[in-house]
């Protein structure tokens, strides 16, 4: 509140803009203002929300059976595992029988091994880091209806006419593109670790 340079206005709205005579007065003002800021100013909206729930008897049911409604009203982050994570991707394959498709099948085997290693703690990044690099999210969203991840391959050269050795991501998609230049899993793993581990945020490595 103080960093916004509007503390006087907030104290006035909270009704706590009083004369300070002692340290105890300051503590009291801080407590009362914080209480109003976090609870008091939201009270009308909360009461309206409760009234809406009361119309169909939902509020009474929640009050009498709070544990039964916890799952419906509270988000519990889902634990990521390699199998679930890999199954969330729609693979953007090349034409069946093409040389590109054969390369993609090899890279996909590397990808699945990499996710398993990430789950087992055998990489420098976690599955959460991979998710963040791909989508900008550290955890799976509560509702994933219509939320799909795409997995592509970097067949096209960069501006320097070389194929990228590192993965790239477009979080708007979200689409993760895997490098296809690596001839061994260890090389693929090192490139993935370097790109994801050194990415300051999400998106392009």
C-alpha positions as CSV (number, residue, x, y, z in Angstrom):
1,X,0.0,0.0,0.0
2,X,2.8,2.4,0.9
3,X,4.7,1.7,-2.4
4,X,1.7,3.0,-4.4
5,X,1.9,6.5,-2.8
6,X,-1.8,6.4,-1.9
7,X,-1.6,5.4,1.8
8,X,-3.5,8.5,3.0
9,X,-6.4,7.6,0.7
10,X,-6.5,4.0,1.9
11,X,-6.4,5.1,5.6
12,X,-9.2,7.5,4.9
13,X,-11.3,4.9,3.2
14,X,-10.6,2.4,6.0
15,X,-11.5,4.9,8.6
16,X,-8.2,4.6,10.3
17,X,-6.7,8.0,9.5
18,X,-6.2,8.9,13.2
19,X,-3.7,10.9,15.2
20,X,-0.7,8.9,16.3
21,X,0.2,9.4,20.0
22,X,2.3,6.2,20.6
23,X,3.8,3.2,19.1
24,X,0.7,1.2,20.1
25,X,-1.4,3.5,18.0
26,X,0.7,2.7,15.0
27,X,0.3,-1.1,15.6
28,X,-3.5,-0.6,16.0
29,X,-3.8,1.4,12.8
30,X,-1.7,-1.1,10.8
31,X,-3.9,-4.0,12.1
32,X,-7.2,-2.3,11.4
33,X,-6.1,-1.1,8.0
34,X,-4.8,-4.5,6.9
35,X,-8.0,-6.1,8.1
36,X,-10.1,-3.6,6.1
37,X,-7.9,-3.9,3.0
38,X,-8.0,-7.7,2.9
39,X,-11.5,-8.4,4.2
40,X,-13.6,-5.2,4.8
41,X,-13.5,-3.8,1.3
42,X,-14.5,-7.2,-0.2
43,X,-17.3,-7.7,2.3
44,X,-20.2,-6.4,0.0
45,X,-19.1,-8.7,-2.8
46,X,-18.8,-11.7,-0.4
47,X,-22.3,-11.1,0.9
48,X,-23.7,-10.9,-2.6
49,X,-21.9,-14.2,-3.4
50,X,-23.3,-15.8,-0.3
51,X,-26.8,-14.6,-1.2
52,X,-26.6,-16.2,-4.6
53,X,-25.5,-19.5,-3.1
54,X,-28.3,-19.3,-0.5
55,X,-31.1,-19.0,-3.2
56,X,-30.7,-22.7,-4.1
57,X,-29.7,-24.0,-0.7
58,X,-26.1,-24.4,-1.8
59,X,-24.6,-22.3,1.0
60,X,-26.4,-24.4,3.6
61,X,-25.0,-27.6,2.0
62,X,-21.5,-26.1,2.0
63,X,-21.7,-25.0,5.6
64,X,-23.0,-28.4,6.8
65,X,-20.6,-30.4,4.6
66,X,-17.4,-28.4,4.0
67,X,-15.2,-31.4,3.3
68,X,-17.5,-32.7,0.6
69,X,-17.2,-29.4,-1.3
70,X,-13.5,-29.0,-1.0
71,X,-12.7,-30.8,-4.2
72,X,-15.3,-28.6,-6.1
73,X,-14.0,-25.3,-4.8
74,X,-10.3,-25.8,-4.1
75,X,-7.6,-26.5,-6.6
76,X,-5.1,-29.3,-5.7
77,X,-2.1,-29.3,-8.1
78,X,-1.8,-32.5,-10.0
79,X,1.5,-34.3,-9.7
80,X,3.3,-34.5,-13.0
81,X,4.6,-37.8,-14.2
82,X,6.3,-38.7,-17.5
83,X,3.5,-40.8,-18.8
84,X,0.8,-38.2,-18.2
85,X,2.9,-35.4,-19.5
86,X,3.9,-37.1,-22.7
87,X,0.2,-38.0,-23.3
88,X,-0.8,-34.4,-23.2
89,X,1.0,-33.6,-26.5
90,X,-0.5,-33.8,-29.9
91,X,2.5,-34.8,-32.1
92,X,2.7,-32.9,-35.4
93,X,4.1,-35.7,-37.6
94,X,5.5,-35.4,-41.1
95,X,4.1,-37.7,-43.9
96,X,4.1,-41.4,-43.1
97,X,7.0,-43.1,-44.9
98,X,9.0,-40.0,-45.4
99,X,12.6,-39.6,-44.2
100,X,11.4,-36.8,-41.9
101,X,9.0,-39.2,-40.2
102,X,11.7,-41.7,-39.6
103,X,13.8,-39.1,-38.0
104,X,10.9,-37.9,-35.9
105,X,10.3,-41.4,-34.6
106,X,13.9,-41.5,-33.3
107,X,13.6,-38.1,-31.7
108,X,10.3,-39.1,-30.0
109,X,12.1,-42.1,-28.4
110,X,14.7,-39.6,-27.1
111,X,11.8,-37.3,-25.9
112,X,10.1,-40.1,-23.9
113,X,13.4,-41.1,-22.3
114,X,14.1,-37.5,-21.4
115,X,10.7,-37.1,-19.7
116,X,11.3,-40.3,-17.7
117,X,14.8,-39.1,-16.7
118,X,13.2,-35.8,-15.6
119,X,10.7,-37.7,-13.5
120,X,13.4,-39.8,-12.0
121,X,15.6,-36.8,-11.1
122,X,18.3,-37.8,-13.6
123,X,18.3,-34.4,-15.5
124,X,19.1,-30.9,-14.3
125,X,15.5,-29.9,-14.9
126,X,12.2,-31.1,-13.6
127,X,9.0,-31.9,-15.5
128,X,7.6,-28.6,-14.1
129,X,10.5,-26.8,-15.8
130,X,9.7,-28.5,-19.1
131,X,6.1,-27.5,-18.7
132,X,7.0,-23.9,-17.9
133,X,9.4,-23.8,-20.9
134,X,6.6,-25.1,-23.1
135,X,3.5,-23.3,-21.9
136,X,4.5,-20.7,-19.3
137,X,2.8,-22.7,-16.6
138,X,4.6,-24.3,-13.6
139,X,1.6,-26.5,-12.8
140,X,-1.1,-28.1,-14.9
141,X,-4.2,-25.9,-15.1
142,X,-7.3,-26.9,-13.0
143,X,-9.4,-27.3,-16.1
144,X,-7.7,-28.6,-19.2
145,X,-10.7,-28.8,-21.5
146,X,-9.5,-27.4,-24.9
147,X,-6.0,-26.9,-23.5
148,X,-3.7,-28.9,-25.8
149,X,0.0,-29.0,-26.1
150,X,1.6,-29.6,-29.5
151,X,4.9,-31.3,-30.2
152,X,6.7,-30.4,-33.4
153,X,10.2,-30.8,-34.9
154,X,12.8,-28.3,-36.1
155,X,13.2,-29.4,-39.7
156,X,13.6,-25.9,-41.0
157,X,17.0,-24.1,-40.7
158,X,17.4,-20.9,-38.7
159,X,18.5,-17.6,-40.2
160,X,22.1,-18.8,-40.3
161,X,21.0,-21.8,-42.5
162,X,21.8,-24.3,-39.7
163,X,19.4,-26.6,-37.9
164,X,18.9,-25.7,-34.3
165,X,20.5,-28.0,-31.7
166,X,18.1,-26.7,-29.0
167,X,14.4,-27.0,-28.5
168,X,12.1,-24.0,-29.1
169,X,8.7,-23.2,-27.8
170,X,5.8,-20.9,-28.7
171,X,3.7,-20.5,-25.5
172,X,0.8,-19.0,-27.4
173,X,0.1,-22.4,-29.1
174,X,1.5,-23.8,-26.9
175,X,3.9,-25.7,-29.2
176,X,7.2,-27.3,-28.2
177,X,9.6,-28.0,-31.1
178,X,12.3,-30.6,-30.7
179,X,15.7,-30.5,-32.4
180,X,16.4,-33.3,-34.9
181,X,20.2,-33.0,-35.3
182,X,21.3,-35.2,-32.4
183,X,22.5,-38.7,-33.3
184,X,22.5,-40.0,-29.7
185,X,20.3,-39.7,-26.6
186,X,23.0,-38.2,-24.5
187,X,23.5,-35.3,-27.0
188,X,19.8,-34.7,-27.1
189,X,19.6,-34.8,-23.3
190,X,22.5,-32.3,-23.0
191,X,20.8,-29.9,-25.4
192,X,17.5,-30.1,-23.7
193,X,19.1,-29.5,-20.3
194,X,21.1,-26.6,-21.5
195,X,18.1,-24.9,-23.2
196,X,15.5,-25.4,-20.5
197,X,17.9,-25.0,-17.6
198,X,19.3,-21.7,-18.9
199,X,16.0,-20.3,-20.1
200,X,15.2,-17.2,-18.0
201,X,11.5,-17.7,-18.7
202,X,9.6,-19.5,-21.3
203,X,9.5,-19.5,-25.1
204,X,12.5,-19.5,-27.4
205,X,15.7,-20.8,-25.9
